[in-house]
Amino acid sequence: MAEQLRDDRKWPIHYESVESLVPVADTVTIAIVSILSGLLYHLEGWEPASYISKSCGLAILVSALFISLLKIRGMYRPTELLALPHQIRAVCWAWITAFLVLFGALFALKIGSEISRGASVLFGLLGLVALIVHRRIIGYLLARGLAEKRFSGRNVVLIIDDLNNSDDLSSDEASMSQALMDTGFRVRRRFLFPEPGADASRQRTIIASVIDYVRGSDIEEIIVGASPDRWPDLRNFVAELRVLPFPVSFVPLGAASEMFKRPRHELGEAVCVELQRGLLSSFEHAAKRSIDLFFAGLAFVALLPLLAVVAVAIKLDSPGPVLFRQQRCGFNGKGFLIYKFRTMSVLEDGPSIVQATAGDRRFTRLGTWLRRTSIDELPQLINVLNGSMSLVGPRPHAVAHDGEFDKIVGNYAFRRRVKPGLTGWAQVHGCRGPTPTAASIEQRVEYDLWYIDNWSLSLDIAILLRTPIELIRGHNAY
C-alpha cells in the first residue's frame, strides 16, 4: 500500500527525458513571447493571421540558434540545469548571441524589412526575462523532483561488484544505489557480481539466479555496477544475459570510473579522453578574440590623434624613444615585447628591475602625468591587435619580477593559462601600481585566478565598463 502511494505521487516524467523536454519548453516559451511582443507593439493595428505567422517564424529561427548554442555547451544536462548561476549566465550569453547574429544577418542582407525593429527589441528584452524565469522554475522543479523522488522510472535489477569483499556497500555503490532511487528507478533485487578469480560454477550460479528472477517479472532493465578494471569478466558475464530481452547498462565504479566523467571524442578509430580541457572552447576563444580585435581596433582609430599628440610631447619633453619596449611573459610562458609610452629616463629590461614608486626620480616631467592617467598603457592596443595580449586578463609583469613573484606565491604561474590583459579583474578592484609586499602580490594573484576560473564574455564586458571608473579614481596610479 505504501509503495502504491509513493507511485501515485510520482510525475509522469522520466529523469532521462528532462534533457529532451527542456529544449521543447524553451521553444514554446520563445514562441509565446514572440507573439506577445508583436501584439503589445502593434496593439492598435493587430492583424492576427499576419503577425502570428511572422512571430512564429521568427521564434523558430531564434529558438534554433539559441538551443543549438546551449546544446553545444551541454547546458541541457540535468546536472547543468541545477547549477542556476552558471545556467543563467549561459542563457544570457546564448540569447544575446542568437539574437544579434540572426537580426544582424536579416537586416544586413536587407531581408528583414517586414520585421518591426521595435517589436524585435521588445521581443529580445521580454524573451531574456522569460527564459531566466523559465530556468528558475525548471531548476526548482528538478531539485524538488530529485529531493522528493518524484520522477518516474523503470523496475531494475542491480548487479553490484563487491569492491570491498564485504556485505556492506562501499561509498561508490551506496551513492549509485541512491542516485538510482532519486531519479525514479525502482531497484527490485540486488545481486553481487562474481568476485575476481571466482570459478566458472560460481559465475553460472549467479547468472542463473538473475535469469530466473527476471523471467516472468516486471523488470525492465538490468544495471551492472563494477570497476572498469574488470571489463573482461564483465563482458563474459553480460554475454550470458543475452537470453533476456532487456537492456543491460553499465555503471563504472572505483577510481578508474573518473575516466568516464571526462569529455571524450573520436581520434580516428580510437577514443580520446580529455584529461584536462582548455579554459575556453573554440567558439569562446573566437568570440573573445573577435571582441579584442573589434574594440581594440576601434579604440586605436578613435585615439589616434591623442596618441600622436602624446608621441610628439614625449619627444619634446626628454631625449629618448617615444615607445618603451620590455620583455614580458605571456600565454603559456611565451615571451613577448610589451609596448608603452616612455615615462622614465631609463629603459630597464633585464634580470634586475626596480619597481616604480611615488615620486620616483626616474620619471620624466610628462611621464608622471602619463602614468597617473594610464595613458602610457595605450600603446598596448598594438599588443592586443597582434594577439600577444587581450583586452581583459591578468596584467603582465616584467620577467625579472615574474621570477620573484613565482617564489612568493605558489600558484603564480597559473596566471599564464590565459593571455595577459590591458585591464583585469584585479585592476578594477584597485590592484594597480607596484607590489611592495607579499600580501599585495597574493591579493592580485587571487583576483587573477578568480577571473580565470569564472571567465565569461559578460565578465569581460563588465570589467571593460568598470575600467574607466577605476581610471578616474586613479588609485595607486604612479
N, C-alpha and C positions, 0 to 999 in steps of 0.2 A: 504493500500500500504506500509506504513512504517513497519507494522508488518511483511509483506511478505519479505521485505528487511532484517529485523532482522533474520528471519528464514533462509534465504538464506546464511547468514554469519555464521550460526552455523555449528559446526563439527558433523559428523555422529557418535558421541560417547556419551554415557550416562555417567554422573558423577559416577554412581554406578558401572559401568563396569571397571573403572580405576584399582580397586584392583585386577581384574582378568586379565586385559590386560598386566600390567607391568611384572608379572612373565613370561608371554609368550615372551615379548620383551627381558627379561633377558636371557631366554633360547636361543633365536635367536642370541643375542649378543655373548654369550659364545660359541655357535657352530661356528659362523663366526671366532671368534678369535682363536679357537682351530684349525680350518682348515688352517687359515693363518699362525699360528705358525709352524705347520708341513711343510707347503710349504716353508716358509722362512728358516727353519733349514735344510731341505733336498732339497735345491733348485736344486742341480745338479742331484740327483738321484730320482727325484719325480715320484712316481707311483700313479696316480690319484685314481684309484679304491681302492687300498690298504690303502693309507693314509687317504682318505676321510672317509672310513668306520671306521677306528680306531679313527680318530679325532672326528667323530660324536658320537661314542660310549663313548669316554672319556668325551665329552661335556655333554652328557645325565647324566652320573654319577655325575659329578661336579655340574651340574645345580640342580639335585635333592637334593643334600646335601645343596647347597647354598640357594636355595629357601625355603627349609624346615626350615633352621635356621632363616631366615628373617621372615617367616610366624609365627613361634613360638613367636617371639617378636612383632608381629603386625606391621612390618615395611612397609607393602604394603598398609596400610590405607592412603587415600589421605592426611589427616592431617599430617601424618608422612612423606610422600613424600615431603611435602612443607618445613619441618624442615631440610634444607640441611646439616648443620654441623653435626647434630645427624644422619642423613641418611648416610652420607659419612663414619662416624665412624662405623656405623653398617655394612655397605657394606664391609669395610676393615676387620673387625672382622670376618664376616661370610665367606668371600672369603678365607682368610688365614686359618681359621679353617677347612673349607671344603676341601681345597687343601691339607693341611697337613694330615688330617685324611685319605682321600682317597688314596693319594700316599704313605703315611706311611704304610697303610694296604696292598696295592698292592705289594710294594717292600719287606715288612716284610714277607709276605706269598709267596714270590717268584713267583708271578703270573703276574708281570709287566715287564717280560723280553722283550716283544715285544714293550714296550713303551719307546721311547727315553727320557733319562734323560734331555738332552739338550733342546729338544723340549718342555718338560714338564716345565722346568724352564722358558723358553720364554713364554709359554702359561700362566704361573702364573703371570708374570710381565705385559704382554700385557693385560691379562684379567682384572687385577685390574684397570689398567689405563682406559680401555674401559668402565668398569662398573661405575667408578667415573664420566667420561664424560657423560655416559648414564644417570646417576642420575641428573646431572646438566641440561641436556636437558629436562628430564621429569619434573623436578621442575619448569623450565622456562615455559614450555607449560601448566602445570597445573595452575600455577599462572596467566598466560595470559588468559587461558580459563575462570577462575573464574572472573578476573577483567573485561573482555570484554563480559562475559556471552555467551561464545561460545558453551557450552555443550548443546547437545540435551536433551530434556526431555518430559515428558508427560503433557497433559492437566489435571489439577486437580481442584477440588472444595475444598476450605479451610473452615473448621468449627472451629471457634475460641472461646475459653472460655473467656468471658468478665470479666477478673480478676479485673479490676478497676471499673466495673459497669459504664462505660462511653463510649462515641462514639470514643474516641481516643485509639489507640493501645498502650499497655504497651510496655516497652523495650523488654521483652521476646517475645511478639507477633510480634513486629516490626522486631526483629532480625531473628525470624523464617521465616517470610514472605520474608525478604531479602535473607536469605540463600536458600530458595526455588527458587527464581528468579536467584540467582547467579549460581546455579547448573543446570539450564536449565528448571526447572518446570515452566509451564505457569498457573498461578492462574486465572481461568476464572470467578470465582464467590466466594464471601466470605459471610458466614453465621455466626451468633452468636449462640454459644452453649447456651441452656437454662440456665438462672441464677439459683443459688441454691434456692430451695423451690418453683420453678415455678410449676404451676398446670399442670395437665395432658393435658388440652386443648392447652396450650402454647407449650408443647413439641410436641404434634401431629401436630400443625400448622407448626412448623419448619421442622419436619421430612417430612411432605407432600411437603413443598416448595423445599427441597433438592431433593426429589424423582422426582418431576415434572420437575425440571431444568435438572437433569442428564439424564432422559429418552429421547432418541432420539437425544442426543447431542454428541459431540466428546470428552466428558470427559472420561478419562482412569483410574482415581484413586481418592479416597476421602481421605483427610488428616484431622485428628482431632487434634487440639492443645488445651490441657486442663491440669489442675492441677491433679496430681495423687491422690490428696485427694478426688477427685470427681469420683473415679473409679466406685462405684455402679451406679450413674446416667449415666456415660459414657457407662457402659456395657448394660444397658437397652436401651439407645439411639441407640447404634450401632446395637443391635439386630433387631431393626425395619428397618435397612438399608439392611438386607439380601435379600430383594427382588431385589436389584440391583446386576448385575453380574460383579462387580468391586471390587478390593481390597480396604480395609479401613485400613489406617495406623494411628498410634497414636504417637504424638509428645508431650512428657511431658513438662509442663511449670511450672513456680513458683519455690519456694525454694526447694520443695521436688524433683524437677526434677534432682537435682545434684546426687541423688542416682543412676540414670540410666547411669551416666557418669563414674561410678566406675567399676572396674573389678569385675566379679562375676563368681561363679562356683557352681556346684551342691553339696549339702551336704545331701546325701541320697535322699529323695524326696523333700527336701527343697532347696531353692535358697539362697546361701550365698553371700552377697555383701561385697567386700573388702573396708573397710573404710580407712585403712592405709596399704600400701604394704611395704614389706621389701625392703631394698635398693638393694639387689641382688636377682635375680631369682635363682632357684635351680641349673640351669645349670651354671650361672655365679659364684655362690658360689663354685660349684665343680671345675670349671676352675681355680679360684683364689687359692683354696686350693691345687690343683694339682701343680700349679706353685710354691707355697710356699714349698711344700714337695720336689719337684724336685730340685729347685735351692738351698734351704737351706741344703738339704742332700748332694748335690754336693759340695757346699762351705765348709760344715763341714768336709767332707772327704779330700778335697784338702788342707784345712787349718789345718788339724790335727797336722802335725809336728810343725807349728807355735804355735798352742795352747799349745802343750806340752812344748815347749821351754819357753813360757811366764809363764806357771804354775810353772815350776822349778825356773825361775828367781824371781818370786814373793815370793816364799817360802824362797829363799836365801836372798832376799833384806830386808825383815822385818818379824817379828813374826805375826802370824795370819793365817786365812784360805786363800786358793787361790781364792775361789769364794765369792763374796759379794751377799747376798740374801736380797731382800727388797720387802715388800708388795706393790703391785700396783693395780690400778682399771682398769679392762679390759672391754670387750664387755658386754653391758647391766649392768654395775656396778659390775660385778662379780670379786672378788679379785683373784689375783694370785701372785706367787713369781717370781720376775724377777731375772735373773742371769747376773752378771757382774764379770769381773776380779777385785779383790780388789785393789783399788788405794789410799786408805786412811788408816790412823792408827786407825780410828774409824769405827764402824759398826752401824750407826744410822738407826733405823726403829721404829718410834713411833709417838706420837702426835705432836712432835716438832722437825723439822729437818732444819738445816741451809744449804742453798744452797751453793755450791762450788763457789769460786771466784778466780780470777787470783792471783797466788802466795799464795794460801791457805796453812797455816801451817800444815793442816791435811794430805796433800798429802805425800805419800812416795816418795823416790827418783825415783823409777821406775814408780810410779803412774802418775807423771806429764807427762812423755813421752807417757804412755799408753792412757791417756785422750786426749792429743793433736792429736794423730794419730787415735783415736776412736777404737783402738784395744781392749780396755776394754769392748766394747759393743759386741764383737764377741760371747761370751757365750750365747747371746740371740738367737742364732741359735737353741739352745735347746728349747727355748720358742716357736719358730716358728714350730719346729718339733712336739712338744706336743700339739699344737693347741691353746695355750693361747695368741699367738701373730701372726701377719702376717709379711711378708717381708716389705710391704708398708702399712702405716696407720698413724694416729696421734700418736706421741710419748707419752708414758705413764709417768705420773709424780708420785712422792711419794704421798701416801694417804693424808698425812698431808698438802701437797701443793695443792692437789685437793680441799680440803675444803676451802682454802684461795682463790684460783682462781675462785671457784664457786660463791663466794660472789662479786668478782670484775667484772666478765663477765657473763651476764645474761644467755647466751646460751652455756656456757662452757660444760654443761652436754651432749649437742648434740654430742660431740665427741665420746661418748660411744656407738653410734649407729653402729659402726664398730669395728673390732679388732684393738688394738694398733699395731704400726708397728716398725720394726727395723730402717726404714727410712721413710721419708714422704715428702709431698709437701712443708711443712713449712721448713724442714731441707735443701732441695735443693735450697731454697730461702734465706739461710743464717741464719735462726732462730735456732741457736744451743746455748748450754750453758745455763746459768742462765736467769731468767726473773725478773730483779730487779724493773721494773716499770709496772704500769697498762697498759701502751701503748704497751709494749713488749708482754705482755700476750694476749692482744686483737688482735695484729697483728698475733700472732701464731695461735690463735683460728680461725681467719678469713681465714687463709690459710687452716687449717684443715677442716673447714666446706665447703670451696670451693671444696676441694678434695672429700669429702663425696657426695656432690650434683652433681659432674661431674665425678664420678668414671667410669672407663673403664679399660679393660685389657691393652689397648695401653698406657693409662696414667700411669699405674703401671710400665710398661716396660720402659717408658720414665724416670720415677723417678729413677728406678734402674740404668739406664745408666748415669744419671746426678749425682748420689751419689758419685762415685769415684772422679769426678771433684771437688765437694764440699769438699771432704775429703782432697784432695791435697791443696786446698786453705786454709783449717784449720781456717776458720773464726769463731771467738767466741768459739773455742775449748779449754777448760781448766777445 
